[in-house]
């Protein structure tokens, strides 16, 4: 039991922030009025974005050692919530409000929100930058919100029946 608690990394500095953000964003994504996204699309987006985020974590945090979350030797509760719920919930919220008429406005808003979340998580001490600069995240966030998520949405909205 002691090793399970130790592996949760509950003593990590700033743990409260990613846990709070993850819970708040997930609850909002689940209970917001669904405008452009259905429950099916929400479910698919959480799975796809969650998977992509874990792959990115494996590459950027583990192999390239660009950032560390909490204790760098274990995947604690904060890292689990950060990677599973924060990007997925932001993606669901973004897609729920995405229309052709407001795309670029939303791209800018969500790029700034994502950048601020990353910056604040580092400021409270939970995320430690080892070989990374926050400014490098801006083009990545911009690319994801302007091209990757709209493409993902177009693919999952496809209702063609296959024989």
SEGUNU-15012 format. One record per residue (C-alpha): y, x negated, z negated; residue in one letter; residue number from 0; chain. Coordinates in steps of 0.05 Angstrom, whole numbers, plus 5000, padded with zeros to 4 digits. Example, Ala and Ser with C-alpha at 12.3 -4.5 7.8 and 13.67 -1.06 7.14 Angstrom:
<site c2="4910" c1="4754" c3="4844" code="a" pos="0" unit="A"/>
<site c2="4979" c1="4727" c3="4857" code="s" pos="1" unit="A"/>
end
This chain:
<site c2="5000" c1="5000" c3="5000" code="x" pos="0" unit="A"/>
<site c2="5047" c1="4943" c3="4984" code="x" pos="1" unit="A"/>
<site c2="5038" c1="4912" c3="5053" code="x" pos="2" unit="A"/>
<site c2="5053" c1="4980" c3="5086" code="x" pos="3" unit="A"/>
<site c2="5119" c1="4985" c3="5047" code="x" pos="4" unit="A"/>
<site c2="5135" c1="4912" c3="5063" code="x" pos="5" unit="A"/>
<site c2="5124" c1="4925" c3="5137" code="x" pos="6" unit="A"/>
<site c2="5173" c1="4983" c3="5136" code="x" pos="7" unit="A"/>
<site c2="5228" c1="4930" c3="5124" code="x" pos="8" unit="A"/>
<site c2="5264" c1="4978" c3="5077" code="x" pos="9" unit="A"/>
<site c2="5307" c1="4922" c3="5047" code="x" pos="10" unit="A"/>
<site c2="5339" c1="4903" c3="5113" code="x" pos="11" unit="A"/>
<site c2="5414" c1="4897" c3="5111" code="x" pos="12" unit="A"/>
<site c2="5448" c1="4956" c3="5145" code="x" pos="13" unit="A"/>
<site c2="5384" c1="4996" c3="5152" code="x" pos="14" unit="A"/>
<site c2="5420" c1="5060" c3="5133" code="x" pos="15" unit="A"/>
<site c2="5460" c1="5061" c3="5198" code="x" pos="16" unit="A"/>
<site c2="5405" c1="5061" c3="5251" code="x" pos="17" unit="A"/>
<site c2="5364" c1="5110" c3="5210" code="x" pos="18" unit="A"/>
<site c2="5424" c1="5157" c3="5202" code="x" pos="19" unit="A"/>
<site c2="5445" c1="5151" c3="5275" code="x" pos="20" unit="A"/>
<site c2="5374" c1="5162" c3="5299" code="x" pos="21" unit="A"/>
<site c2="5364" c1="5224" c3="5257" code="x" pos="22" unit="A"/>
<site c2="5433" c1="5254" c3="5273" code="x" pos="23" unit="A"/>
<site c2="5426" c1="5241" c3="5349" code="x" pos="24" unit="A"/>
<site c2="5355" c1="5268" c3="5351" code="x" pos="25" unit="A"/>
<site c2="5374" c1="5331" c3="5313" code="x" pos="26" unit="A"/>
<site c2="5433" c1="5342" c3="5358" code="x" pos="27" unit="A"/>
<site c2="5390" c1="5331" c3="5421" code="x" pos="28" unit="A"/>
<site c2="5339" c1="5381" c3="5396" code="x" pos="29" unit="A"/>
<site c2="5387" c1="5435" c3="5372" code="x" pos="30" unit="A"/>
<site c2="5444" c1="5430" c3="5422" code="x" pos="31" unit="A"/>
<site c2="5452" c1="5489" c3="5470" code="x" pos="32" unit="A"/>
<site c2="5411" c1="5470" c3="5531" code="x" pos="33" unit="A"/>
<site c2="5457" c1="5472" c3="5592" code="x" pos="34" unit="A"/>
<site c2="5429" c1="5426" c3="5646" code="x" pos="35" unit="A"/>
<site c2="5364" c1="5404" c3="5613" code="x" pos="36" unit="A"/>
<site c2="5301" c1="5444" c3="5596" code="x" pos="37" unit="A"/>
<site c2="5252" c1="5431" c3="5539" code="x" pos="38" unit="A"/>
<site c2="5204" c1="5402" c3="5590" code="x" pos="39" unit="A"/>
<site c2="5256" c1="5354" c3="5616" code="x" pos="40" unit="A"/>
<site c2="5278" c1="5336" c3="5545" code="x" pos="41" unit="A"/>
<site c2="5205" c1="5319" c3="5528" code="x" pos="42" unit="A"/>
<site c2="5196" c1="5277" c3="5591" code="x" pos="43" unit="A"/>
<site c2="5262" c1="5240" c3="5581" code="x" pos="44" unit="A"/>
<site c2="5247" c1="5223" c3="5508" code="x" pos="45" unit="A"/>
<site c2="5180" c1="5194" c3="5530" code="x" pos="46" unit="A"/>
<site c2="5205" c1="5156" c3="5591" code="x" pos="47" unit="A"/>
<site c2="5268" c1="5128" c3="5557" code="x" pos="48" unit="A"/>
<site c2="5229" c1="5111" c3="5494" code="x" pos="49" unit="A"/>
<site c2="5178" c1="5073" c3="5534" code="x" pos="50" unit="A"/>
<site c2="5231" c1="5037" c3="5575" code="x" pos="51" unit="A"/>
<site c2="5268" c1="5018" c3="5511" code="x" pos="52" unit="A"/>
<site c2="5205" c1="4988" c3="5479" code="x" pos="53" unit="A"/>
<site c2="5193" c1="4948" c3="5543" code="x" pos="54" unit="A"/>
<site c2="5265" c1="4923" c3="5540" code="x" pos="55" unit="A"/>
<site c2="5256" c1="4906" c3="5466" code="x" pos="56" unit="A"/>
<site c2="5193" c1="4867" c3="5482" code="x" pos="57" unit="A"/>
<site c2="5230" c1="4827" c3="5536" code="x" pos="58" unit="A"/>
<site c2="5299" c1="4818" c3="5504" code="x" pos="59" unit="A"/>
<site c2="5284" c1="4814" c3="5430" code="x" pos="60" unit="A"/>
<site c2="5214" c1="4785" c3="5428" code="x" pos="61" unit="A"/>
<site c2="5205" c1="4740" c3="5489" code="x" pos="62" unit="A"/>
<site c2="5276" c1="4719" c3="5503" code="x" pos="63" unit="A"/>
<site c2="5297" c1="4723" c3="5429" code="x" pos="64" unit="A"/>
<site c2="5367" c1="4749" c3="5446" code="x" pos="65" unit="A"/>
<site c2="5373" c1="4796" c3="5386" code="x" pos="66" unit="A"/>
<site c2="5338" c1="4811" c3="5320" code="x" pos="67" unit="A"/>
<site c2="5334" c1="4876" c3="5282" code="x" pos="68" unit="A"/>
<site c2="5323" c1="4871" c3="5207" code="x" pos="69" unit="A"/>
<site c2="5268" c1="4822" c3="5194" code="x" pos="70" unit="A"/>
<site c2="5253" c1="4789" c3="5261" code="x" pos="71" unit="A"/>
<site c2="5180" c1="4779" c3="5244" code="x" pos="72" unit="A"/>
<site c2="5163" c1="4853" c3="5235" code="x" pos="73" unit="A"/>
<site c2="5179" c1="4920" c3="5268" code="x" pos="74" unit="A"/>
<site c2="5207" c1="4959" c3="5211" code="x" pos="75" unit="A"/>
<site c2="5228" c1="5032" c3="5203" code="x" pos="76" unit="A"/>
<site c2="5299" c1="5018" c3="5228" code="x" pos="77" unit="A"/>
<site c2="5276" c1="4983" c3="5291" code="x" pos="78" unit="A"/>
<site c2="5225" c1="5039" c3="5304" code="x" pos="79" unit="A"/>
<site c2="5279" c1="5092" c3="5297" code="x" pos="80" unit="A"/>
<site c2="5330" c1="5052" c3="5335" code="x" pos="81" unit="A"/>
<site c2="5285" c1="5043" c3="5396" code="x" pos="82" unit="A"/>
<site c2="5251" c1="5110" c3="5395" code="x" pos="83" unit="A"/>
<site c2="5308" c1="5158" c3="5380" code="x" pos="84" unit="A"/>
<site c2="5377" c1="5130" c3="5392" code="x" pos="85" unit="A"/>
<site c2="5372" c1="5114" c3="5467" code="x" pos="86" unit="A"/>
<site c2="5326" c1="5174" c3="5481" code="x" pos="87" unit="A"/>
<site c2="5372" c1="5222" c3="5445" code="x" pos="88" unit="A"/>
<site c2="5434" c1="5194" c3="5479" code="x" pos="89" unit="A"/>
<site c2="5399" c1="5201" c3="5546" code="x" pos="90" unit="A"/>
<site c2="5380" c1="5274" c3="5532" code="x" pos="91" unit="A"/>
<site c2="5450" c1="5291" c3="5510" code="x" pos="92" unit="A"/>
<site c2="5480" c1="5256" c3="5570" code="x" pos="93" unit="A"/>
<site c2="5434" c1="5292" c3="5619" code="x" pos="94" unit="A"/>
<site c2="5447" c1="5359" c3="5585" code="x" pos="95" unit="A"/>
<site c2="5520" c1="5355" c3="5603" code="x" pos="96" unit="A"/>
<site c2="5514" c1="5318" c3="5669" code="x" pos="97" unit="A"/>
<site c2="5542" c1="5353" c3="5731" code="x" pos="98" unit="A"/>
<site c2="5568" c1="5323" c3="5796" code="x" pos="99" unit="A"/>
<site c2="5639" c1="5342" c3="5775" code="x" pos="100" unit="A"/>
<site c2="5638" c1="5304" c3="5709" code="x" pos="101" unit="A"/>
<site c2="5590" c1="5247" c3="5723" code="x" pos="102" unit="A"/>
<site c2="5639" c1="5189" c3="5721" code="x" pos="103" unit="A"/>
<site c2="5675" c1="5216" c3="5660" code="x" pos="104" unit="A"/>
<site c2="5608" c1="5221" c3="5624" code="x" pos="105" unit="A"/>
<site c2="5587" c1="5152" c3="5648" code="x" pos="106" unit="A"/>
<site c2="5649" c1="5122" c3="5617" code="x" pos="107" unit="A"/>
<site c2="5643" c1="5162" c3="5552" code="x" pos="108" unit="A"/>
<site c2="5569" c1="5146" c3="5542" code="x" pos="109" unit="A"/>
<site c2="5578" c1="5073" c3="5561" code="x" pos="110" unit="A"/>
<site c2="5632" c1="5068" c3="5507" code="x" pos="111" unit="A"/>
<site c2="5590" c1="5106" c3="5456" code="x" pos="112" unit="A"/>
<site c2="5530" c1="5062" c3="5469" code="x" pos="113" unit="A"/>
<site c2="5572" c1="4999" c3="5464" code="x" pos="114" unit="A"/>
<site c2="5604" c1="5023" c3="5399" code="x" pos="115" unit="A"/>
<site c2="5536" c1="5039" c3="5369" code="x" pos="116" unit="A"/>
<site c2="5510" c1="4970" c3="5386" code="x" pos="117" unit="A"/>
<site c2="5573" c1="4937" c3="5359" code="x" pos="118" unit="A"/>
<site c2="5573" c1="4976" c3="5293" code="x" pos="119" unit="A"/>
<site c2="5498" c1="4964" c3="5282" code="x" pos="120" unit="A"/>
<site c2="5513" c1="4889" c3="5289" code="x" pos="121" unit="A"/>
<site c2="5574" c1="4894" c3="5244" code="x" pos="122" unit="A"/>
<site c2="5535" c1="4925" c3="5187" code="x" pos="123" unit="A"/>
<site c2="5485" c1="4868" c3="5193" code="x" pos="124" unit="A"/>
<site c2="5423" c1="4904" c3="5218" code="x" pos="125" unit="A"/>
<site c2="5426" c1="4874" c3="5288" code="x" pos="126" unit="A"/>
<site c2="5434" c1="4799" c3="5293" code="x" pos="127" unit="A"/>
<site c2="5456" c1="4769" c3="5359" code="x" pos="128" unit="A"/>
<site c2="5420" c1="4704" c3="5371" code="x" pos="129" unit="A"/>
<site c2="5434" c1="4690" c3="5445" code="x" pos="130" unit="A"/>
<site c2="5470" c1="4753" c3="5465" code="x" pos="131" unit="A"/>
<site c2="5542" c1="4777" c3="5471" code="x" pos="132" unit="A"/>
<site c2="5560" c1="4851" c3="5465" code="x" pos="133" unit="A"/>
<site c2="5601" c1="4847" c3="5529" code="x" pos="134" unit="A"/>
<site c2="5537" c1="4834" c3="5568" code="x" pos="135" unit="A"/>
<site c2="5513" c1="4903" c3="5547" code="x" pos="136" unit="A"/>
<site c2="5571" c1="4940" c3="5581" code="x" pos="137" unit="A"/>
<site c2="5546" c1="4931" c3="5653" code="x" pos="138" unit="A"/>
<site c2="5476" c1="4949" c3="5631" code="x" pos="139" unit="A"/>
<site c2="5499" c1="5013" c3="5598" code="x" pos="140" unit="A"/>
<site c2="5543" c1="5030" c3="5658" code="x" pos="141" unit="A"/>
<site c2="5485" c1="5019" c3="5706" code="x" pos="142" unit="A"/>
<site c2="5437" c1="5061" c3="5665" code="x" pos="143" unit="A"/>
<site c2="5485" c1="5120" c3="5658" code="x" pos="144" unit="A"/>
<site c2="5511" c1="5118" c3="5729" code="x" pos="145" unit="A"/>
<site c2="5446" c1="5105" c3="5768" code="x" pos="146" unit="A"/>
<site c2="5382" c1="5102" c3="5728" code="x" pos="147" unit="A"/>
<site c2="5388" c1="5167" c3="5687" code="x" pos="148" unit="A"/>
<site c2="5414" c1="5209" c3="5745" code="x" pos="149" unit="A"/>
<site c2="5355" c1="5183" c3="5787" code="x" pos="150" unit="A"/>
<site c2="5307" c1="5199" c3="5730" code="x" pos="151" unit="A"/>
<site c2="5337" c1="5268" c3="5725" code="x" pos="152" unit="A"/>
<site c2="5330" c1="5281" c3="5799" code="x" pos="153" unit="A"/>
<site c2="5257" c1="5260" c3="5797" code="x" pos="154" unit="A"/>
<site c2="5238" c1="5304" c3="5737" code="x" pos="155" unit="A"/>
<site c2="5277" c1="5364" c3="5765" code="x" pos="156" unit="A"/>
<site c2="5234" c1="5362" c3="5828" code="x" pos="157" unit="A"/>
<site c2="5195" c1="5428" c3="5829" code="x" pos="158" unit="A"/>
<site c2="5153" c1="5415" c3="5892" code="x" pos="159" unit="A"/>
<site c2="5081" c1="5435" c3="5884" code="x" pos="160" unit="A"/>
<site c2="5031" c1="5384" c3="5909" code="x" pos="161" unit="A"/>
<site c2="4966" c1="5405" c3="5941" code="x" pos="162" unit="A"/>
end
